[in-house]
Structures are given as C-alpha cells and as structure tokens.
Amino acid sequence: MLRKQKGAYSPHSSPVNRNRAMKKNVIIGVCIAVILVSSVSIFSFSMVSAPVVKVKAEVVTGTEGNPVVRIVKVEQSTVHPLKAPRGHSTAAFPSVDAIAFLNLRMSCYWASAPYTGDGTYEFVIGFLKGVKPKRGDMIRIYVKVCDASGKTLASNYKDMIWK
C-alpha cells in the first residue's frame, strides 16, 4: 500500500490540507517577491550618479530678422544613471542644438529641440559612456539654431570649469 507524503496535495485530500498547502505557496511567493524587489532597490540606489550639464538658452529675433542665441544658464549636475542621456538627440530640422566639449574634445551626446521661434530652450547634455569630467576640466557649451536644411543660422558658446 502506498503511503501519502505529509503535506502533499492530492485531489482526495481534505479541504483543510488543501488550504494549508495554498497558504504555504502564497507565503513562499510573497517572500520571493520581497527578496526580488529588495535586491533591485538596493542595486538601483547603490549605483553611482552620472554627470550631466544642464543648459538654458534663449533665442530671440535680431534686428535683421535672424535668430540670436544667448546662453542664460549652464550648470553641472548629476542624475541617476538610468535617467542620463544615452544617445544623440533625434530632433528634426529646424532645431536648436546643444553640445558640450570636454577639454575641447567632443565627449558628449548632443541634445536638440525643435526650433519653434523665439523662446527659452532647456537641454540636459550627457557624457559618452566611460567619460567623466574631473575637477578643473573645461567644458565648452555650444548652442546653435539650424534651419530646415540643417544650415546654422545663429550660434553661441559659453565656457565653464567643472567643480
């Protein structure tokens, strides 16, 4: 005669045993979910932040009808690595583009926004993978306005020292 293992489920077991087995499975599932969520949270909070440059530029129409770029604000910042820009912008022309040069070398992704005329344009410029500015490095921020064919209509730049 075969003996039934303790705690094993069979269609002929009593409702009490089935309820115990279901509760046990639910508790095990919840424990596994808590462990997974905890490990993901710990991993994401322990990641080092990514450096970025935040840029605010104004575009106004000049006396001859051409746009004029004025860089209002440039600041260094950091963001969570998953929120850092990881590629060049894909805005179509006409556009306002911003790029940063680390020690006069292109080491960043460019950022773009559709050119809609006069107004304030804000950008977050991320550095290429593996590039991290050091204290004292020079960052040159270059902002330009391009027409529908990609021709530069106006540009300006501003230098800053990474702190």
KOLMI-822132 format. One record per atom (N, C-alpha, C): residue in three letters; x, y, z. Coordinates in steps of 0.001 Angstrom, whole numbers, plus 500000, padded with zeros to 6 digits. Example, Ala and Ser with C-alpha at 12.3 -4.5 7.8 and 13.67 -1.06 7.14 Angstrom:
residues 2
ALA513190494310507800;ALA512300495500507800;ALA513200496700507800;SER512850497750507080;SER513670498940507140;SER512900500030507870;
This chain:
residues 163
MET500832498822500000;MET500000500000500000;MET500882501248500000;LEU500574502217499145;LEU501333503459499058;LEU500916504382500175;ARG501889505028500739;ARG501600505983501795;ARG501645507387501221;LYS500790508210501710;LYS500718509595501268;LYS501761510413502025;GLN502548511236501287;GLN503545512076501939;GLN502855513204502667;LYS503436513572503780;LYS502868514632504588;LYS502952515951503821;GLY501859516688503764;GLY501826517988503100;GLY501632517908501601;ALA501623516737501012;ALA501448516616499566;ALA499992516836499209;TYR499772517423498067;TYR498415517696497620;TYR497925516567496728;SER496730516162496989;SER496083515224496077;SER494621515625495987;PRO493970515277494915;PRO492570515670494776;PRO491673515061495847;HIS492175514034496516;HIS491364513368497523;HIS491675513856498928;SER492624514805499076;SER492952515278500417;SER491839516174500933;SER491870516397502196;SER490803517177502818;SER490955518654502494;PRO489858519438502592;PRO489929520877502324;PRO490897521589503249;VAL491058521123504453;VAL491988521748505397;VAL493409521616504891;ASN493781520426504406;ASN495134520218503873;ASN495369521050502611;ARG494338521173501774;ARG494481521989500568;ARG494685523456500929;ASN493942523963501895;ASN494094525355502325;ASN495486525606502891;ARG496004524662503661;ARG497355524800504218;ARG498397524842503099;ALA498231523982502126;ALA499176523945501007;ALA499116525248500204;MET497924525791499986;MET497780527049499251;MET498395528206500029;LYS498173528246501343;LYS498750529306502176;LYS500267529245502142;LYS500787528031502204;LYS502235527845502163;LYS502803528362500833;ASN502149528075499734;ASN502601528533498416;ASN502517530055498297;VAL501459530647498851;VAL501314532100498819;VAL502423532754499629;ILE502707532219500808;ILE503770532780501652;ILE505123532677500955;ILE505405531567500331;ILE506671531401499607;ILE506744532393498450;GLY505660532578497710;GLY505630533533496588;GLY505855534959497055;VAL505218535346498160;VAL505397536698498696;VAL506834536905499141;CYS507419535918499798;CYS508822536022500235;CYS509765536207499041;ILE509550535459497995;ILE510386535581496798;ILE510227536967496177;ALA508989537475496116;ALA508747538807495553;ALA509430539885496388;VAL509359539772497712;VAL510004540759498590;VAL511518540735498394;ILE512092539567498275;ILE513544539451498062;ILE513941540073496728;LEU513183539821495669;LEU513499540389494358;LEU513391541906494367;VAL512313542450494930;VAL512130543900494978;VAL513231544542495818;SER513588543931496923;SER514649544473497774;SER515992544491497051;SER516312543425496361;SER517605543386495676;SER517666544390494526;VAL516574544568493796;VAL516541545572492729;VAL516677546972493312;SER515980547247494410;SER516058548562495055;SER517468548849495546;ILE518081547899496187;ILE519447548093496690;ILE520395548337495529;PHE520250547583494440;PHE521113547760493282;PHE520952549145492672;SER519702549594492509;SER519489550883491854;SER519921552055492731;PHE519807551956494033;PHE520226553044494908;PHE521736553074495105;SER522393551955494891;SER523834551912495099;SER524626552318493855;MET523941552546492719;MET524638552943491502;MET525183554363491646;VAL526341554599491084;VAL526948555922491108;VAL526182556819490146;SER526037558096490506;SER525298559011489652;SER526122559376488413;ALA525417559787487375;ALA526054560135486110;ALA526140561657485975;PRO527282562191485517;PRO527413563641485354;PRO526677564123484106;VAL526062565299484207;VAL525396565938483074;VAL525627567441483163;VAL525374568120482054;VAL525415569577482015;VAL524005570044481644;LYS523451570923482476;LYS522127571483482201;LYS522319572867481595;VAL521620573095480495;VAL521793574335479734;VAL520433574984479509;LYS520399576290479695;LYS519208577074479365;LYS519655578166478404;ALA519036578208477229;ALA519394579197476209;ALA518147579916475730;GLU518313581197475413;GLU517226581991474856;GLU517521582270473393;VAL516501582168472579;VAL516612582524471168;VAL515627583663470928;VAL516153584759470393;VAL515320585926470072;VAL515598586330468629;THR514669587059468046;THR514857587549466693;THR515639588859466753;GLY516739588909466009;GLY517587590103465980;GLY516997591193465108;THR517725592291465022;THR517251593464464271;THR517079593181462786;GLU517853592255462240;GLU517756591945460811;GLU516842590750460531;GLY516114590292461561;GLY515198589172461374;GLY515821587809461579;ASN517111587763461851;ASN517790586492462094;ASN517744586146463585;PRO517750584857463908;PRO517760584494465326;PRO519100584837465980;VAL519038585123467277;VAL520224585381468083;VAL520142584451469292;VAL521253583764469598;VAL521293582820470711;VAL522009583470471888;ARG521391583355473058;ARG522027583813474285;ARG521952582668475292;ILE523109582220475772;ILE523135581143476760;ILE522948581778478126;VAL521823581481478747;VAL521435582113480004;VAL522054581414481206;LYS522031580094481198;LYS522479579354482378;LYS523136578050481963;VAL524253577744482633;VAL524959576487482437;VAL525336575984483819;GLU524981574740484120;GLU525350574200485426;GLU525657572716485324;GLN526615572301486123;GLN526912570879486188;GLN525946570246487169;SER525634568989486935;SER524703568282487790;SER524970566788487659;THR524227566022488413;THR524280564567488286;THR522853564041488267;VAL522684562917487612;VAL521389562249487561;VAL521616560759487781;HIS520551560068488078;HIS520629558607488207;HIS521073558059486844;PRO521953557096486830;PRO522472556578485545;PRO521385556129484567;LEU520267555654485067;LEU519203555220484162;LEU518460556398483530;LYS518627557605484090;LYS517971558790483543;LYS518924559653482715;ALA520180559271482643;ALA521172560037481884;ALA520956559824480385;PRO521167560880479584;PRO521075560712478131;PRO522056559639477652;ARG521572558743476784;ARG522416557657476283;ARG522462557613474776;GLY522356558757474171;GLY522406558820472718;GLY522192560245472263;HIS522509560483471003;HIS522312561806470427;HIS520817562029470201;SER520419563279470279;SER519026563644470061;SER518651563414468601;THR517381563170468383;THR516925562902467013;THR515907563933466534;ALA515941565130467098;ALA515007566172466661;ALA515295566532465202;ALA514234566716464436;ALA514371567063463018;ALA514629568559462870;PHE515139568949461716;PHE515355570365461422;PHE514019571012461105;PRO513806572267461377;PRO514690573205462064;PRO514799572853463549;SER515962573155464128;SER516188572750465503;SER517120573721466227;VAL517099573603467533;VAL518079574262468386;VAL518882573119468989;ASP520199573140468781;ASP521069572053469221;ASP522042572546470273;ALA522371571670471211;ALA523356571992472241;ALA524317570818472366;ILE525589571133472502;ILE526618570115472686;ILE527671570678473620;ALA528307569785474335;ALA529371570199475238;ALA530669569513474816;PHE531756570235474960;PHE533084569710474657;PHE533874569664475958;LEU534418568516476275;LEU535235568345477469;LEU536686568562477080;ASN537299569626477622;ASN538676569990477273;ASN538850570078475751;LEU537870570695475122;LEU537828570948473672;LEU537781569681472821;ARG537342568576473411;ARG537118567334472657;ARG535653566959472769;MET535100566468471692;MET533702566053471734;MET533596564773472549;SER533024564888473734;SER532910563756474650;SER531497563601475179;CYS530545564232474491;CYS529167564253474983;CYS528196563903473866;TYR526988563556474294;TYR525885563406473347;TYR525298564796473111;TRP524887565087471884;TRP524273566378471665;TRP522780566270471984;ALA522207567412472345;ALA520782567485472648;ALA520135568454471668;SER518918568181471269;SER518209569025470305;SER516766569210470727;ALA516216570299470253;ALA514790570569470430;ALA514291571199469134;PRO513052570958468778;PRO512513571598467574;PRO512541573122467729;TYR512980573799466682;TYR513018575263466704;TYR511622575773466398;THR511053576480467379;THR509689576997467225;THR509664578518467274;GLY510818579143467091;GLY510896580596467133;GLY511459581088468456;ASP511185582345468754;ASP511698582945469981;ASP511231582164471205;GLY512131582076472190;GLY511764581392473422;GLY512977580856474149;THR512704580179475257;THR513744579574476081;THR513792578079475786;TYR514977577577475592;TYR515198576165475298;TYR516095575587476396;GLU515697574446476939;GLU516468573809478002;GLU516945572446477540;PHE518191572126477911;PHE518818570873477484;PHE519516570201478660;VAL519587568885478598;VAL520416568100479511;VAL521381567338478622;ILE522666567645478768;ILE523695567035477928;ILE524420565972478742;GLY524423564765478233;GLY525093563658478908;GLY526429563358478266;PHE527336562808479050;PHE528662562445478561;PHE528647561037477982;LEU529544560793477034;LEU529657559473476423;LEU530009558437477487;LYS529687557198477216;LYS529946556110478153;LYS531442556066478498;GLY531724556006479781;GLY533104555933480249;GLY533774557289480414;VAL533118558381480012;VAL533693559720480130;VAL533116560386481365;LYS533985560845482233;LYS533565561529483448;LYS534489562718483667;PRO533944563947483646;PRO534805565111483846;PRO535390565138485256;LYS536589565694485356;LYS537273565823486644;LYS537301567285487042;ARG537503567508488304;ARG537593568871488824;ARG538672569634488052;GLY538323570825487595;GLY539245571660486842;GLY539154571497485338;ASP538426570488484861;ASP538254570313483412;ASP537421571462482851;MET537764571874481625;MET536995572923480971;MET535901572290480115;ILE534702572829480256;ILE533561572383479461;ILE533118573574478613;ARG533071573392477310;ARG532566574430476410;ARG531203573974475911;ILE530199574794476163;ILE528845574503475736;ILE528557575339474496;TYR528133574682473450;TYR527888575322472158;TYR526421575107471814;VAL525691576195471557;VAL524269576129471195;VAL524099576792469836;LYS523336576150468953;LYS523113576730467628;LYS521675576517467182;VAL521232577393466287;VAL519912577294465667;VAL520138576889464215;CYS519430575848463779;CYS519557575367462401;CYS518230575526461664;ASP518331575819460373;ASP517110575937459566;ASP516670574554459084;ALA515655574530458211;ALA515080573272457744;ALA516072572404456967;SER517118573013456398;SER518110572229455646;SER519337571885456494;GLY519345572304457758;GLY520469571996458642;GLY521537573069458683;LYS521338574156457942;LYS522298575256457925;LYS522204576028459249;THR523377576367459823;THR523414577114461076;THR523045578571460829;LEU522004579035461525;LEU521540580413461404;LEU522162581305462478;ALA522402580741463649;ALA522977581502464762;ALA523608580529465739;SER524638581001466448;SER525277580137467442;SER525927580993468521;ASN526244580337469617;ASN526937580984470716;ASN527558579887471565;TYR528537580255472374;TYR529117579267473280;TYR529431579916474612;LYS529588579055475616;LYS529926579513476955;LYS530819578458477589;ASP531868578929478269;ASP532801578025478931;ASP532497577949480427;MET532760576777481002;MET532655576614482454;MET533736575654482917;ILE534093575751484170;ILE535073574848484768;ILE534330573866485670;TRP534600572583485481;TRP533950571533486279;TRP534467571610487709;LYS533544571633488640;LYS533911571731490070;LYS533809570404490754;
